[in-house]
Amino acid sequence: MKRVAVLIEMKDGKVKPACLGAISAAHDSDAELFALVFKGTAAASLETLQAHGIDRVIEITSQDGPIQWNADHWARAGIQALQYYNIKTLLGLASVQGKNLLSRIAALLEAPLVMDCTAVNLSEHTAVKSQFSGRAVAEFKTRGEYHLYGMRPNALSAVPSPGKAILEMFQAVLEKSKLRVLEVQQGLSDRVDLTEADIIISGGRGMENSDNFDILFECARPMSAAVGASRVAVDAGWVSHTMQVGQTGKTVSPKVYIACGISGSVQHFAGMKTAGIIMAINLDPDAAIMHKCDYAVCANLFDIIPALTRKLKEITG
Ligand SMILES: Cc1cc2nc3c(=O)[nH]c(=O)nc-3n(C[C@H](O)[C@H](O)[C@H](O)COP(=O)(O)OP(=O)(O)OC[C@H]3O[C@@H](n4cnc5c(N)ncnc54)[C@H](O)[C@@H]3O)c2cc1C
């Protein structure tokens, strides 16, 4: 039977929901599904993974015990696990960590890797991703012994598929890496990662300045949303480039996207058109986004956002 593995990412001791979407991408392949986990997280992830159709959870350790985050070590240990279990197809997320790991694994294995996929057919070794700012969709076929795919976070929904997963330990043999992790800084920000957020609230030129973005952060907090921005807001130096959504920024697929003071240029749309629900708050009823969204609020964002924040705080306490 064919074997497919999914690289699992954890956050706050739980499997990232986007990983469950990546697992659902592998369901159709009729393969035995493996989950690869690091850092002693197998026990915490087992229940969730078996509820989503994983057959075997492999906790990868080394001769020194659990492997702390080091992209080089994780990639080399991951490859040893793939080779030991004879797994030829690997899925992960096109997240910050996933891009780092998958590209290293692909380079070490000299294997093809397709990043930011919105769908895969693991029997045919094909992957679908959008091109030309989302105006076209291309199908890529990978050839070779190994096939690697990075799924766009949240592009696929998690599909529950209850089963019984076996938990196994795999001990890799690692040499000293040339890459040294000096410090991992966590918890410096309580802000939600843009590419993995279920809800995104973004600001554009209509925000007027950097300080006004605070009202978006305040509104985002009670709904655990991430804050994004248009290129105009980034180019003006109001917010960091890491928050830019669009053709030259990040591609996002949240369940809800709230665009505040954003006109809806083709380039911005390229980064968020796959959102489940799009809501626009704009003064101009003829702004492009007002005709391309699910809910159009024709009003001043400085009236609507504080009112929305108040309501959300009321609801969430
Ligand atoms: C090669 C290339 C790549 C690009 N890549 C990107 C990209 O990745 N991402 C991106 O976003 N853009 C990108 N752009 C830029 C893009 O073309 C637009 O210029 C940009 O998206 C416009 O940003 P905006 O909607 O914030 O500003 P504007 O188009 O100026 O729109 C501002 C909107 O705010 C509304 N408004 C103003 N005040 C208020 C208020 N108080 N309340 C409510 N509404 C208000 C206005 O009615 C208006 O519709 C790219 C352009 C090029 C050429």
The ligand as a MOL file (V3000), in Angstrom:
LIG
                    3D

  0  0  0     0  0            999 V3000
M  V30 BEGIN CTAB
M  V30 COUNTS 53 58 0 0 0
M  V30 BEGIN ATOM
M  V30 1 C 3.0450 45.0100 -9.5810 0
M  V30 2 C 2.1080 45.4790 -8.5100 0
M  V30 3 C 1.9380 44.6940 -7.3860 0
M  V30 4 C 1.0730 45.1050 -6.3700 0
M  V30 5 N 0.9030 44.2990 -5.2800 0
M  V30 6 C -0.0160 44.6550 -4.3510 0
M  V30 7 C -0.2750 43.8030 -3.2310 0
M  V30 8 O 0.3430 42.7590 -3.0180 0
M  V30 9 N -1.2360 44.1850 -2.3560 0
M  V30 10 C -1.9440 45.3400 -2.5070 0
M  V30 11 O -2.7990 45.6240 -1.6570 0
M  V30 12 N -1.6940 46.1600 -3.5430 0
M  V30 13 C -0.7410 45.8540 -4.4490 0
M  V30 14 N -0.4820 46.7060 -5.4770 0
M  V30 15 C -1.0880 48.0470 -5.4350 0
M  V30 16 C -2.5010 48.0780 -5.9720 0
M  V30 17 O -2.4930 48.2900 -7.3570 0
M  V30 18 C -3.2900 49.2340 -5.3170 0
M  V30 19 O -2.6080 50.4370 -5.5430 0
M  V30 20 C -3.5010 49.0730 -3.8210 0
M  V30 21 O -3.9870 47.7860 -3.5460 0
M  V30 22 C -4.4900 50.1100 -3.3270 0
M  V30 23 O -4.5170 50.0950 -1.9310 0
M  V30 24 P -5.7720 50.6480 -1.1490 0
M  V30 25 O -6.9790 49.9010 -1.5700 0
M  V30 26 O -5.4180 50.6620 0.2930 0
M  V30 27 O -5.8260 52.1810 -1.5920 0
M  V30 28 P -6.8490 52.9270 -2.5330 0
M  V30 29 O -6.9730 52.2450 -3.8380 0
M  V30 30 O -6.4360 54.3600 -2.5430 0
M  V30 31 O -8.2430 52.7830 -1.7910 0
M  V30 32 C -8.5420 53.3800 -0.5640 0
M  V30 33 C -10.0310 53.1450 -0.3060 0
M  V30 34 O -10.3310 53.5760 0.9870 0
M  V30 35 C -11.6350 54.1440 0.9770 0
M  V30 36 N -11.7200 55.0290 2.1520 0
M  V30 37 C -11.0150 56.1530 2.4010 0
M  V30 38 N -11.3210 56.6360 3.6250 0
M  V30 39 C -12.2370 55.7870 4.1620 0
M  V30 40 C -12.9430 55.7540 5.4040 0
M  V30 41 N -12.7410 56.6670 6.3540 0
M  V30 42 N -13.8270 54.7510 5.6010 0
M  V30 43 C -14.0420 53.8010 4.6520 0
M  V30 44 N -13.4000 53.7770 3.4670 0
M  V30 45 C -12.5100 54.7540 3.2230 0
M  V30 46 C -11.7170 54.8670 -0.3500 0
M  V30 47 O -13.0610 55.0420 -0.7410 0
M  V30 48 C -10.9510 53.9100 -1.2420 0
M  V30 49 O -11.8100 52.9840 -1.8780 0
M  V30 50 C 0.3760 46.3310 -6.4910 0
M  V30 51 C 0.5510 47.1040 -7.6340 0
M  V30 52 C 1.4080 46.6830 -8.6070 0
M  V30 53 C 1.5780 47.5520 -9.8450 0
M  V30 END ATOM
M  V30 BEGIN BOND
M  V30 1 1 1 2
M  V30 2 1 2 3
M  V30 3 2 2 52
M  V30 4 2 3 4
M  V30 5 1 4 5
M  V30 6 1 4 50
M  V30 7 2 5 6
M  V30 8 1 6 7
M  V30 9 1 6 13
M  V30 10 2 7 8
M  V30 11 1 7 9
M  V30 12 1 9 10
M  V30 13 2 10 11
M  V30 14 1 10 12
M  V30 15 2 12 13
M  V30 16 1 13 14
M  V30 17 1 14 15
M  V30 18 1 14 50
M  V30 19 1 15 16
M  V30 20 1 16 17
M  V30 21 1 16 18
M  V30 22 1 18 19
M  V30 23 1 18 20
M  V30 24 1 20 21
M  V30 25 1 20 22
M  V30 26 1 22 23
M  V30 27 1 23 24
M  V30 28 2 24 25
M  V30 29 1 24 26
M  V30 30 1 24 27
M  V30 31 1 27 28
M  V30 32 2 28 29
M  V30 33 1 28 30
M  V30 34 1 28 31
M  V30 35 1 31 32
M  V30 36 1 32 33
M  V30 37 1 33 34
M  V30 38 1 33 48
M  V30 39 1 34 35
M  V30 40 1 35 36
M  V30 41 1 35 46
M  V30 42 1 36 37
M  V30 43 1 36 45
M  V30 44 2 37 38
M  V30 45 1 38 39
M  V30 46 1 39 40
M  V30 47 2 39 45
M  V30 48 1 40 41
M  V30 49 2 40 42
M  V30 50 1 42 43
M  V30 51 2 43 44
M  V30 52 1 44 45
M  V30 53 1 46 47
M  V30 54 1 46 48
M  V30 55 1 48 49
M  V30 56 2 50 51
M  V30 57 1 51 52
M  V30 58 1 52 53
M  V30 END BOND
M  V30 END CTAB
M  END
